[in-house]
Amino acid sequence: MYRTIAVSVLAAASFTAASAETEEAGIRQAFVAKFPKMSVESVSRTPFAGIYEVVVAGDVFYTDAKLSYLFSGNLLDVRSGQPRNITQETNAKLASGALVKATDFAVKRVKGSGKRVVYTFEDPNCGYCKELQKELAKLNDVTIYTFLWPILSPDSVEKSKAIWCSKDRAKSWEDYMIKGVALKGKTDCDTSALERNAKLAQRFNLKGTPAIYIASGEQVGGYVPAEKLEAVLSGAPAR
């Protein structure tokens, strides 16, 4: 009898999963039909009956099973004493995945074990970015990925190209940002990374530099003192 019950439970679970997949596929098709120019990244059920999460080009939307309504904003789970921001969790997960995939287009620096990860978006002409380097220098056991995002002036673009084209990008970045060493060398290498970084910053809806993220995808802020960043990293999972 127990075996019969177990088989029935598994069959019911399989049917439920298949039903969910069918509904999600239907929502995806309906979305594409209504908004053909928009690319759907994922469709998934939320903990709330009849409400689905749709991720489109990095933006999170919610809809019903028939796509009769579409809305955006923070979806909060308030069933427990402490409200849980489901939208914020999704955004952090999306950011984390996008950042990991983009590390080949960042200047990489490793300190100590490098087990903790920090991502920054910076412009070489940004004063606060230069101040941030002093704070980052105080951290231990971190890997820092810096996405060059030259937005302040045409000169920012040329400096970013010089850093990206140098044999030792990390040294070139630190020499210029911390020591004020003039940038020399070629700027005619493949600098398409700068364009990719700009698109990534646009996806995150960033408005300026610096911008800091940690491995979880959480945005910490702009210029952040080492003490605050250390506190955040201490509670963040290692990569």
MARLUMTI-926140 format. One record per residue: residue number from 0; x, y, z of N, C-alpha, C in turn. Coordinates in pm, 1 decimal, m for minus. Layout:
SITE	num	n.east	n.north	n.up	ca.east	ca.north	ca.up	c.east	c.north	c.up
SITE	NUM	X	Y	Z	X	Y	Z	X	Y	Z .
...
***
This chain:
SITE	num	n.east	n.north	n.up	ca.east	ca.north	ca.up	c.east	c.north	c.up
SITE	0	82.8	m121.0	0.0	0.0	0.0	0.0	85.5	125.1	0.0 .
SITE	1	194.2	123.7	82.3	282.3	240.7	89.3	345.0	270.6	m46.2 .
SITE	2	378.3	160.5	m118.0	438.6	180.1	m248.8	338.2	244.1	m344.8 .
SITE	3	214.1	202.1	m333.5	109.0	258.4	m419.7	90.6	407.1	m392.1 .
SITE	4	92.6	442.4	m263.1	78.7	583.0	m224.5	196.1	664.4	m277.0 .
SITE	5	317.7	608.6	m263.9	438.0	679.2	m308.8	432.9	703.9	m458.6 .
SITE	6	391.1	602.6	m533.7	380.8	616.1	m678.7	277.3	721.5	m714.9 .
SITE	7	167.6	724.7	m640.8	61.3	822.2	m666.6	110.2	964.6	m640.7 .
SITE	8	186.1	979.4	m532.4	240.1	1110.7	m498.3	336.2	1159.0	m605.9 .
SITE	9	425.0	1068.8	m652.1	520.8	1104.8	m756.2	449.7	1139.6	m885.9 .
SITE	10	346.1	1064.7	m917.0	269.9	1091.2	m1039.0	202.3	1227.2	m1031.4 .
SITE	11	147.9	1259.0	m913.6	81.4	1388.0	m895.1	181.4	1501.8	m906.5 .
SITE	12	301.0	1480.6	m848.5	404.9	1583.0	m854.4	449.9	1605.6	m998.6 .
SITE	13	463.7	1495.3	m1073.2	505.3	1506.1	m1213.0	400.3	1580.0	m1294.9 .
SITE	14	273.2	1550.4	m1265.1	163.1	1616.2	m1337.1	162.0	1766.0	m1306.9 .
SITE	15	185.0	1800.4	m1178.1	187.4	1940.9	m1138.1	301.1	2015.2	m1205.6 .
SITE	16	419.5	1951.9	m1208.8	535.6	2014.4	m1272.7	510.6	2034.6	m1421.9 .
SITE	17	453.7	1931.3	m1485.0	424.8	1940.6	m1628.2	322.0	2049.5	m1654.9 .
SITE	18	221.9	2058.1	m1566.6	118.7	2160.7	m1581.3	178.6	2300.2	m1570.2 .
SITE	19	270.6	2317.9	m1473.5	335.3	2446.5	m1453.6	418.2	2484.8	m1575.8 .
SITE	20	491.0	2386.7	m1630.1	573.2	2412.7	m1748.1	486.5	2453.1	m1867.4 .
SITE	21	370.0	2387.2	m1878.9	278.8	2419.3	m1988.1	226.0	2561.7	m1974.6 .
SITE	22	188.6	2598.7	m1851.3	138.8	2733.8	m1826.9	246.7	2838.4	m1855.0 .
SITE	23	368.8	2811.6	m1808.4	478.2	2906.1	m1828.6	511.5	2920.7	m1977.0 .
SITE	24	506.8	2808.8	m2049.9	532.6	2813.9	m2193.8	422.7	2894.1	m2263.9 .
SITE	25	298.4	2877.0	m2217.4	186.4	2949.8	m2275.1	199.7	3100.4	m2252.6 .
SITE	26	244.2	3138.3	m2132.4	263.1	3280.2	m2100.2	374.1	3338.9	m2186.5 .
SITE	27	480.7	3262.0	m2203.4	592.6	3308.3	m2287.2	544.7	3334.5	m2430.6 .
SITE	28	468.4	3238.8	m2485.6	418.4	3253.2	m2622.1	324.3	3373.4	m2633.7 .
SITE	29	237.1	3390.6	m2533.5	142.3	3502.1	m2535.4	216.4	3635.4	m2526.1 .
SITE	30	322.3	3637.7	m2444.7	400.2	3761.2	m2427.7	468.6	3798.2	m2558.5 .
SITE	31	530.8	3699.8	m2622.3	600.9	3724.3	m2748.7	502.1	3770.0	m2855.5 .
SITE	32	380.9	3713.2	m2852.5	279.8	3750.9	m2950.9	234.5	3895.2	m2932.1 .
SITE	33	221.8	3937.5	m2806.8	176.3	4073.2	m2778.6	287.8	4176.0	m2789.9 .
SITE	34	409.4	4133.0	m2753.4	522.9	4225.3	m2755.0	639.0	4161.1	m2832.4 .
SITE	35	626.3	4150.9	m2964.7	726.5	4079.6	m3046.1	867.5	4137.7	m3041.1 .
SITE	36	881.0	4262.8	m3005.2	1013.2	4324.9	m3002.7	1084.5	4306.3	m2868.3 .
SITE	37	1015.8	4245.4	m2773.0	1073.6	4226.6	m2639.9	1117.9	4082.3	m2621.6 .
SITE	38	1238.2	4063.9	m2567.6	1295.6	3930.4	m2548.9	1268.7	3878.3	m2408.0 .
SITE	39	1196.8	3766.6	m2399.6	1163.4	3706.6	m2270.4	1279.0	3617.9	m2224.7 .
SITE	40	1333.8	3646.4	m2107.9	1444.4	3566.7	m2054.2	1394.4	3447.6	m1972.5 .
SITE	41	1289.0	3468.5	m1897.6	1236.2	3358.5	m1816.2	1092.9	3386.1	m1774.0 .
SITE	42	1020.0	3278.1	m1747.4	884.3	3284.5	m1692.9	877.7	3183.5	m1579.9 .
SITE	43	830.2	3224.5	m1464.3	822.6	3131.8	m1351.4	707.5	3167.9	m1258.7 .
SITE	44	659.4	3068.3	m1186.4	554.3	3090.9	m1089.1	608.7	3167.4	m968.7 .
SITE	45	524.7	3248.0	m908.6	559.2	3310.7	m780.7	492.3	3228.6	m671.1 .
SITE	46	521.9	3254.6	m543.8	455.9	3180.7	m435.7	306.3	3209.0	m425.6 .
SITE	47	257.9	3305.8	m502.9	118.7	3346.0	m493.5	38.8	3289.1	m609.9 .
SITE	48	m73.8	3226.5	m579.2	m155.0	3160.0	m680.1	m196.7	3255.1	m792.1 .
SITE	49	m171.9	3209.5	m914.9	m217.1	3285.3	m1030.6	m127.3	3398.4	m1074.4 .
SITE	50	m15.6	3421.0	m1004.9	75.2	3529.3	m1040.4	208.1	3471.3	m1089.0 .
SITE	51	251.8	3516.6	m1205.8	375.5	3468.1	m1266.1	475.2	3581.7	m1283.1 .
SITE	52	600.5	3544.7	m1271.0	709.5	3640.6	m1289.7	764.4	3625.4	m1431.0 .
SITE	53	778.0	3738.3	m1501.5	832.8	3737.8	m1636.8	952.3	3833.6	m1639.7 .
SITE	54	1067.8	3782.9	m1679.4	1188.1	3865.3	m1689.0	1211.1	3899.8	m1835.2 .
SITE	55	1214.3	4028.2	m1864.1	1232.0	4076.4	m2001.1	1348.2	4174.3	m2005.5 .
SITE	56	1455.1	4134.4	m2073.8	1573.8	4220.2	m2087.5	1621.7	4273.3	m1953.4 .
SITE	57	1619.4	4188.4	m1852.0	1668.2	4226.9	m1721.0	1565.9	4293.9	m1631.8 .
SITE	58	1447.3	4324.6	m1685.7	1341.6	4387.0	m1606.2	1240.5	4282.2	m1561.5 .
SITE	59	1188.1	4299.0	m1441.3	1095.3	4202.0	m1384.1	951.6	4253.5	m1391.5 .
SITE	60	864.2	4170.2	m1447.2	722.0	4201.2	m1455.0	642.8	4087.0	m1393.5 .
SITE	61	515.1	4113.2	m1364.3	425.5	4010.4	m1312.1	297.4	4009.8	m1394.3 .
SITE	62	239.1	3890.4	m1409.5	118.2	3877.7	m1488.3	32.9	3761.5	m1437.9 .
SITE	63	m88.9	3750.8	m1491.2	m174.8	3636.9	m1461.4	m153.3	3531.1	m1568.9 .
SITE	64	m216.9	3414.9	m1554.3	m194.9	3303.6	m1645.7	m237.4	3334.1	m1788.4 .
SITE	65	m331.2	3425.8	m1806.2	m380.9	3458.4	m1939.5	m316.6	3584.8	m1997.1 .
SITE	66	m222.9	3642.0	m1924.2	m156.5	3765.4	m1965.2	m258.6	3876.7	m1991.2 .
SITE	67	m361.2	3880.0	m1905.8	m463.1	3984.4	m1917.2	m412.3	4114.3	m1856.2 .
SITE	68	m326.4	4099.4	m1755.8	m272.5	4215.6	m1686.3	m122.2	4199.6	m1673.5 .
SITE	69	m52.3	4311.9	m1674.1	93.1	4313.3	m1659.8	129.5	4429.1	m1569.5 .
SITE	70	208.2	4400.9	m1466.3	246.9	4509.4	m1376.2	390.0	4490.9	m1329.0 .
SITE	71	450.8	4600.1	m1287.4	587.7	4596.9	m1235.9	589.6	4662.7	m1098.8 .
SITE	72	697.7	4643.2	m1027.9	708.3	4697.1	m891.9	750.7	4588.3	m796.5 .
SITE	73	763.2	4621.3	m670.0	808.6	4525.1	m570.8	695.4	4433.9	m524.9 .
SITE	74	719.7	4303.3	m535.7	625.5	4203.0	m486.7	676.9	4154.3	m352.0 .
SITE	75	599.2	4176.9	m246.7	642.2	4143.9	m111.5	565.5	4024.4	m57.1 .
SITE	76	637.8	3933.9	5.1	577.4	3821.5	75.7	567.4	3861.8	223.1 .
SITE	77	446.6	3885.3	270.3	426.7	3932.8	407.8	358.0	3827.0	493.5 .
SITE	78	369.7	3701.6	452.4	304.3	3595.0	528.5	370.5	3572.4	663.6 .
SITE	79	498.5	3603.2	671.3	568.0	3589.4	800.1	580.8	3726.9	864.2 .
SITE	80	643.1	3732.4	980.1	657.1	3859.6	1050.2	749.0	3956.6	979.3 .
SITE	81	846.9	3902.6	905.5	944.3	3986.2	835.0	914.1	3986.3	685.9 .
SITE	82	872.7	4099.7	627.3	842.2	4105.0	483.5	962.2	4062.6	398.9 .
SITE	83	934.6	3985.0	295.9	1038.7	3937.2	204.9	1014.0	3998.0	67.6 .
SITE	84	1113.4	4069.1	16.1	1101.2	4135.8	m112.5	1142.2	4038.8	m223.3 .
SITE	85	1044.3	3975.2	m284.3	1070.4	3876.0	m388.2	1132.7	3940.2	m511.7 .
SITE	86	1086.9	4058.7	m547.0	1140.0	4128.6	m664.0	1286.9	4162.4	m644.1 .
SITE	87	1320.6	4208.2	m526.2	1459.8	4243.1	m496.1	1549.0	4119.7	m504.9 .
SITE	88	1499.3	4006.0	m458.3	1575.9	3881.8	m465.5	1600.6	3841.6	m610.7 .
SITE	89	1497.2	3855.8	m693.9	1511.2	3822.2	m835.9	1611.5	3914.3	m903.9 .
SITE	90	1601.5	4043.2	m876.6	1693.4	4139.7	m936.4	1838.3	4111.5	m897.7 .
SITE	91	1859.9	4074.4	m769.9	1995.6	4042.6	m724.4	2047.8	3917.6	m794.6 .
SITE	92	1962.0	3818.8	m810.1	2001.8	3694.9	m877.6	2038.2	3722.3	m1024.2 .
SITE	93	1957.1	3806.1	m1090.1	1984.0	3841.9	m1229.1	2115.3	3918.6	m1241.0 .
SITE	94	2136.8	4011.9	m1148.6	2259.3	4092.0	m1149.8	2381.5	4004.2	m1127.9 .
SITE	95	2371.8	3911.8	m1032.6	2483.0	3822.4	m1002.2	2521.8	3740.8	m1124.7 .
SITE	96	2421.8	3684.6	m1191.9	2448.9	3604.1	m1310.2	2510.8	3685.7	m1422.5 .
SITE	97	2459.3	3806.8	m1443.1	2511.4	3893.4	m1549.6	2655.2	3935.0	m1521.5 .
SITE	98	2686.1	3962.7	m1395.5	2820.9	4004.9	m1359.1	2921.5	3892.0	m1376.1 .
SITE	99	2884.5	3772.4	m1334.5	2973.5	3657.0	m1348.4	3006.4	3631.7	m1495.4 .
SITE	100	2906.3	3643.5	m1580.9	2927.0	3619.7	m1723.9	3014.3	3726.5	m1788.7 .
SITE	101	3022.1	3843.9	m1725.5	3093.6	3957.2	m1786.4	3235.1	3976.6	m1734.3 .
SITE	102	3283.9	3888.4	m1649.3	3414.6	3910.5	m1586.1	3531.5	3917.5	m1685.0 .
SITE	103	3515.8	3857.5	m1802.7	3623.7	3864.3	m1902.4	3643.5	4006.3	m1954.1 .
SITE	104	3547.5	4093.8	m1928.4	3555.0	4231.1	m1978.3	3587.8	4330.4	m1867.4 .
SITE	105	3641.4	4277.6	m1757.5	3675.8	4362.2	m1643.1	3824.7	4351.8	m1611.0 .
SITE	106	3876.4	4456.3	m1548.5	4012.7	4454.4	m1496.5	4009.1	4376.3	m1365.7 .
SITE	107	4088.5	4270.9	m1357.0	4083.0	4180.7	m1241.7	4202.6	4201.3	m1149.1 .
SITE	108	4173.1	4216.2	m1020.4	4277.1	4225.4	m918.3	4245.4	4126.8	m806.3 .
SITE	109	4345.6	4053.5	m762.1	4326.4	3953.8	m656.5	4415.4	3987.5	m537.6 .
SITE	110	4352.7	3991.8	m420.0	4427.5	4017.5	m296.2	4408.4	3899.6	m202.6 .
SITE	111	4519.7	3843.3	m155.2	4510.3	3729.2	m64.3	4445.3	3610.5	m132.1 .
SITE	112	4354.2	3545.8	m62.7	4288.1	3427.0	m116.3	4190.3	3461.4	m229.4 .
SITE	113	4145.1	3585.9	m231.5	4051.4	3627.6	m335.8	3915.0	3563.9	m325.1 .
SITE	114	3883.4	3505.7	m207.7	3759.7	3428.3	m195.5	3633.1	3514.4	m194.8 .
SITE	115	3646.9	3641.6	m163.5	3531.2	3731.0	m166.0	3536.8	3815.2	m293.0 .
SITE	116	3420.7	3852.1	m345.2	3417.7	3918.4	m475.9	3349.3	4054.5	m468.6 .
SITE	117	3413.5	4150.9	m533.2	3358.1	4285.9	m546.0	3362.6	4324.5	m693.5 .
SITE	118	3253.7	4380.2	m742.1	3248.3	4431.0	m879.1	3231.5	4582.4	m873.4 .
SITE	119	3306.4	4654.2	m956.6	3290.2	4799.5	m960.1	3277.9	4848.0	m1104.1 .
SITE	120	3201.6	4954.7	m1121.6	3193.9	5025.4	m1249.4	3261.0	5159.7	m1225.9 .
SITE	121	3366.0	5188.1	m1304.9	3443.5	5308.7	m1277.0	3491.6	5379.3	m1404.3 .
SITE	122	3510.4	5510.1	m1390.2	3563.7	5595.7	m1495.7	3699.7	5646.9	m1447.3 .
SITE	123	3804.6	5639.3	m1530.1	3937.7	5682.4	m1484.8	3945.7	5830.7	m1447.7 .
SITE	124	3850.1	5911.6	m1491.6	3849.7	6053.9	m1456.6	3757.3	6085.0	m1338.7 .
SITE	125	3703.8	5981.2	m1277.6	3610.0	5998.5	m1166.1	3686.6	6017.4	m1034.6 .
SITE	126	3667.4	6132.8	m970.6	3736.8	6161.6	m845.1	3699.4	6066.7	m733.6 .
SITE	127	3571.5	6035.4	m722.4	3527.4	5942.2	m617.9	3581.5	5801.7	m643.7 .
SITE	128	3602.1	5767.6	m771.6	3660.2	5637.3	m804.5	3803.4	5628.0	m752.0 .
SITE	129	3876.8	5739.0	m763.3	4014.8	5741.1	m713.8	4017.3	5729.7	m561.9 .
SITE	130	3920.7	5793.3	m496.4	3911.5	5781.2	m350.7	3872.6	5638.8	m311.0 .
SITE	131	3790.5	5576.4	m392.7	3747.0	5438.7	m364.2	3864.9	5342.7	m364.5 .
SITE	132	3964.0	5368.1	m450.5	4081.1	5278.2	m457.6	4151.8	5268.8	m322.6 .
SITE	133	4153.6	5380.7	m249.6	4218.4	5381.7	m117.7	4144.3	5291.4	m20.7 .
SITE	134	4011.8	5286.6	m35.2	3930.1	5202.1	52.3	3942.5	5055.5	12.6 .
SITE	135	3943.1	5029.4	m116.9	3956.5	4891.2	m163.6	4091.8	4832.7	m124.7 .
SITE	136	4193.9	4918.4	m117.7	4328.8	4873.6	m80.9	4334.5	4822.3	62.4 .
SITE	137	4235.8	4859.4	142.6	4233.1	4817.4	282.9	4171.5	4679.0	301.5 .
SITE	138	4110.5	4627.4	197.1	4043.4	4497.4	206.6	4140.5	4383.3	182.4 .
SITE	139	4115.4	4270.7	245.4	4196.0	4150.9	226.2	4109.1	4037.4	171.7 .
SITE	140	4175.3	3941.9	106.9	4107.9	3822.2	55.7	3989.6	3856.7	m34.5 .
SITE	141	4014.5	3943.3	m131.3	3909.3	3981.0	m225.2	3958.2	3972.4	m369.5 .
SITE	142	3865.4	3944.9	m458.5	3888.8	3958.3	m601.7	3804.2	4075.5	m647.1 .
SITE	143	3867.7	4171.6	m708.6	3798.0	4293.4	m753.0	3792.4	4294.7	m904.8 .
SITE	144	3672.3	4296.5	m958.4	3652.0	4309.0	m1101.9	3604.7	4451.3	m1129.9 .
SITE	145	3683.8	4526.1	m1203.9	3648.8	4664.4	m1236.2	3609.5	4675.7	m1382.7 .
SITE	146	3485.2	4713.5	m1405.0	3435.5	4735.9	m1540.3	3462.4	4880.9	m1578.1 .
SITE	147	3550.1	4900.7	m1675.0	3580.9	5036.0	m1721.0	3458.7	5091.3	m1793.2 .
SITE	148	3407.8	5202.4	m1741.4	3286.9	5262.5	m1797.2	3311.3	5411.8	m1815.3 .
SITE	149	3375.6	5450.8	m1925.8	3413.4	5590.7	m1948.0	3294.3	5675.4	m1992.6 .
SITE	150	3241.5	5755.4	m1901.5	3121.1	5833.3	m1931.3	3138.9	5983.6	m1908.0 .
SITE	151	3250.5	6022.9	m1848.9	3265.9	6162.9	m1810.2	3315.3	6253.3	m1922.4 .
SITE	152	3398.2	6200.1	m2012.3	3452.3	6283.7	m2119.6	3517.7	6194.9	m2226.1 .
SITE	153	3544.7	6249.9	m2345.2	3617.1	6173.7	m2447.8	3753.3	6126.2	m2396.4 .
SITE	154	3814.6	6207.3	m2310.5	3943.0	6170.5	m2251.5	3930.4	6044.5	m2165.7 .
SITE	155	3813.8	6026.5	m2105.2	3789.3	5905.7	m2025.7	3796.2	5781.6	m2113.4 .
SITE	156	3746.1	5795.3	m2234.9	3748.3	5683.4	m2328.8	3891.7	5648.0	m2365.6 .
SITE	157	3971.8	5748.4	m2396.0	4111.0	5724.3	m2434.2	4190.5	5662.3	m2319.5 .
SITE	158	4167.5	5710.1	m2199.9	4238.0	5654.3	m2083.7	4194.3	5510.0	m2058.1 .
SITE	159	4066.1	5484.1	m2073.1	4016.0	5347.6	m2053.0	4075.3	5253.1	m2156.9 .
SITE	160	4086.4	5300.0	m2279.7	4146.9	5218.3	m2385.3	4293.8	5189.3	m2353.8 .
SITE	161	4365.1	5290.7	m2303.7	4506.9	5272.2	m2270.2	4523.6	5168.6	m2159.3 .
SITE	162	4435.1	5173.1	m2061.7	4440.9	5075.8	m1951.8	4408.2	4936.4	m2003.2 .
SITE	163	4303.5	4926.8	m2083.7	4259.8	4795.8	m2133.6	4363.7	4734.4	m2227.9 .
SITE	164	4434.3	4817.0	m2302.8	4532.5	4767.0	m2399.1	4669.9	4739.0	m2337.5 .
SITE	165	4689.5	4775.9	m2212.5	4820.5	4755.0	m2148.9	4842.4	4606.9	m2118.7 .
SITE	166	4969.0	4567.3	m2108.4	5002.8	4427.2	m2081.4	4955.9	4383.6	m1944.0 .
SITE	167	4964.4	4472.7	m1847.3	4919.4	4443.8	m1710.1	4810.5	4545.0	m1674.6 .
SITE	168	4687.0	4508.6	m1700.1	4576.0	4600.9	m1680.3	4559.8	4642.4	m1534.2 .
SITE	169	4576.5	4546.9	m1444.4	4560.4	4576.4	m1302.2	4664.0	4678.6	m1255.4 .
SITE	170	4787.8	4658.2	m1296.8	4895.5	4750.6	m1258.4	4872.6	4888.6	m1321.1 .
SITE	171	4833.9	4888.8	m1446.7	4809.3	5014.6	m1516.4	4697.5	5093.8	m1448.5 .
SITE	172	4592.2	5023.2	m1409.2	4478.8	5087.2	m1340.8	4522.3	5146.9	m1207.7 .
SITE	173	4591.8	5067.6	m1126.7	4631.4	5113.8	m993.7	4737.0	5224.0	m1002.6 .
SITE	174	4830.3	5210.6	m1096.8	4933.7	5313.8	m1112.4	4870.1	5448.8	m1143.1 .
SITE	175	4770.0	5446.9	m1229.0	4706.8	5573.3	m1266.9	4613.3	5624.7	m1157.5 .
SITE	176	4528.8	5536.9	m1104.5	4425.6	5580.3	m1009.9	4481.4	5612.4	m871.6 .
SITE	177	4586.1	5542.4	m829.4	4640.9	5561.1	m694.8	4767.4	5646.4	m695.7 .
SITE	178	4857.3	5618.8	m791.8	4986.4	5687.6	m793.7	4990.7	5805.7	m890.2 .
SITE	179	4892.1	5817.0	m975.7	4890.2	5927.6	m1070.9	4990.5	5914.3	m1183.3 .
SITE	180	5034.3	5790.4	m1212.1	5129.8	5766.8	m1320.0	5059.7	5786.3	m1453.9 .
SITE	181	5122.0	5862.9	m1541.6	5062.3	5891.7	m1671.6	5046.4	5763.9	m1754.0 .
SITE	182	4937.4	5757.3	m1826.5	4909.5	5640.3	m1909.0	4983.1	5651.7	m2041.5 .
SITE	183	5053.8	5545.8	m2078.0	5126.7	5541.7	m2204.0	5096.1	5409.7	m2273.3 .
SITE	184	5128.8	5403.6	m2398.9	5109.8	5280.4	m2472.5	4996.9	5290.5	m2572.9 .
SITE	185	4971.3	5178.9	m2640.4	4874.0	5177.9	m2749.0	4730.3	5180.0	m2697.4 .
SITE	186	4643.0	5223.2	m2785.5	4499.7	5225.6	m2753.2	4419.3	5161.4	m2865.8 .
SITE	187	4489.8	5088.9	m2954.2	4424.5	5035.6	m3073.3	4399.6	4885.2	m3066.3 .
SITE	188	4398.4	4828.0	m2945.9	4366.2	4686.9	m2932.9	4213.0	4669.6	m2939.3 .
SITE	189	4165.2	4550.9	m2921.1	4020.7	4525.9	m2920.8	3962.5	4582.4	m2791.1 .
SITE	190	3891.0	4693.3	m2801.6	3833.5	4758.5	m2683.1	3681.8	4745.6	m2679.9 .
SITE	191	3630.4	4641.9	m2744.2	3485.5	4620.3	m2745.2	3431.2	4593.5	m2604.3 .
SITE	192	3522.2	4560.7	m2511.9	3480.3	4538.8	m2373.0	3415.0	4664.0	m2315.9 .
SITE	193	3461.0	4780.0	m2358.1	3404.0	4905.4	m2307.2	3257.4	4919.7	m2349.7 .
SITE	194	3226.7	4876.7	m2470.4	3089.3	4881.9	m2518.7	3002.4	4781.6	m2442.9 .
SITE	195	3058.2	4665.0	m2416.8	2984.1	4563.4	m2339.8	2956.4	4613.9	m2198.2 .
SITE	196	3056.3	4680.0	m2140.5	3039.3	4733.8	m2005.5	2930.5	4840.3	m2001.9 .
SITE	197	2924.3	4921.3	m2106.8	2821.8	5025.2	m2114.9	2682.5	4963.0	m2120.4 .
SITE	198	2669.2	4855.2	m2195.1	2539.7	4786.5	m2205.4	2501.2	4723.7	m2071.0 .
SITE	199	2602.0	4670.7	m2000.5	2576.3	4611.0	m1869.6	2531.7	4717.9	m1770.6 .
SITE	200	2597.1	4832.2	m1774.4	2560.1	4943.2	m1686.7	2419.0	4991.9	m1719.2 .
SITE	201	2385.8	4991.3	m1846.6	2251.3	5032.0	m1887.9	2147.9	4932.2	m1837.3 .
SITE	202	2181.2	4804.4	m1841.8	2090.3	4701.0	m1792.2	2063.2	4721.4	m1643.9 .
SITE	203	2165.3	4762.8	m1569.5	2149.9	4785.8	m1426.0	2092.3	4923.5	m1394.7 .
SITE	204	2069.9	5001.2	m1501.1	2014.4	5136.3	m1485.9	2104.0	5224.8	m1399.6 .
SITE	205	2235.9	5210.6	m1418.6	2330.7	5291.5	m1342.9	2333.6	5433.7	m1397.0 .
SITE	206	2353.1	5529.1	m1306.7	2351.7	5670.1	m1345.5	2489.8	5735.3	m1339.0 .
SITE	207	2583.6	5672.5	m1267.7	2715.7	5733.2	m1255.7	2815.6	5638.6	m1193.0 .
SITE	208	2937.2	5686.2	m1178.1	3044.7	5607.3	m1119.3	3090.8	5673.3	m988.6 .
SITE	209	3144.7	5592.1	m895.9	3153.5	5446.2	m901.3	3021.4	5379.5	m862.8 .
SITE	210	3010.2	5253.6	m898.6	2898.1	5169.9	m855.7	2957.3	5037.3	m810.6 .
SITE	211	2911.5	4986.7	m697.8	2970.8	4866.6	m638.9	2866.1	4757.6	m620.8 .
SITE	212	2903.3	4635.4	m658.9	2819.9	4517.1	m638.0	2903.2	4409.7	m568.1 .
SITE	213	2834.5	4317.8	m500.1	2903.0	4202.9	m441.7	2853.9	4075.7	m510.7 .
SITE	214	2909.3	3960.9	m472.4	2882.6	3835.9	m543.4	2735.1	3799.4	m549.1 .
SITE	215	2659.4	3833.9	m447.4	2517.5	3800.0	m443.0	2435.1	3879.0	m543.3 .
SITE	216	2495.0	3982.9	m601.7	2422.3	4068.0	m694.0	2367.7	4192.8	m628.1 .
SITE	217	2390.6	4206.7	m499.9	2342.5	4324.4	m426.8	2428.1	4446.1	m460.9 .
SITE	218	2362.8	4557.1	m491.2	2435.8	4681.2	m513.4	2460.3	4747.6	m378.8 .
SITE	219	2587.4	4770.4	m348.5	2625.2	4826.5	m218.7	2612.1	4977.9	m218.5 .
SITE	220	2641.1	5040.3	m332.5	2632.6	5186.1	m340.3	2738.4	5240.2	m434.3 .
SITE	221	2775.1	5366.8	m414.8	2878.9	5429.3	m495.1	3009.8	5426.2	m418.9 .
SITE	222	3056.6	5543.2	m376.2	3176.2	5545.9	m291.9	3138.9	5491.8	m154.5 .
SITE	223	3209.7	5388.3	m109.6	3178.9	5323.2	18.0	3307.1	5307.4	98.9 .
SITE	224	3308.7	5350.8	224.4	3427.6	5331.5	308.9	3457.6	5183.7	327.7 .
SITE	225	3583.4	5152.0	349.6	3625.4	5012.8	363.7	3551.5	4941.8	476.3 .
SITE	226	3525.3	5012.7	585.2	3458.9	4951.3	699.7	3318.9	4902.3	663.2 .
SITE	227	3246.1	4984.0	588.5	3111.5	4944.4	548.8	3115.6	4829.5	449.5 .
SITE	228	3208.7	4837.5	354.7	3220.6	4732.0	254.9	3263.0	4601.1	319.7 .
SITE	229	3350.6	4609.1	417.8	3394.1	4490.3	490.6	3277.2	4427.1	564.7 .
SITE	230	3192.3	4509.2	622.9	3075.4	4459.6	695.8	2980.7	4386.3	601.7 .
SITE	231	2961.0	4443.0	482.3	2874.0	4380.0	383.1	2933.4	4248.6	335.7 .
SITE	232	3062.2	4247.8	307.4	3129.4	4126.8	259.4	3129.8	4016.3	364.1 .
SITE	233	3136.2	4053.0	488.4	3139.7	3954.7	596.2	3009.5	3873.9	601.0 .
SITE	234	2902.9	3936.9	557.1	2774.0	3868.4	556.9	2738.8	3812.9	421.3 .
SITE	235	2827.1	3829.1	322.6	2801.1	3782.7	187.4	2866.1	3646.8	165.6 .
SITE	236	2805.1	3560.8	83.5	2863.8	3429.8	57.1	2989.2	3441.4	m26.8 .
SITE	237	3085.8	3353.6	m1.2	3207.4	3349.9	m82.9	3173.3	3295.6	m219.8 .
SITE	238	3252.7	3328.7	m319.0	3223.7	3281.4	m455.9	3250.6	3133.2	m466.0 .
***
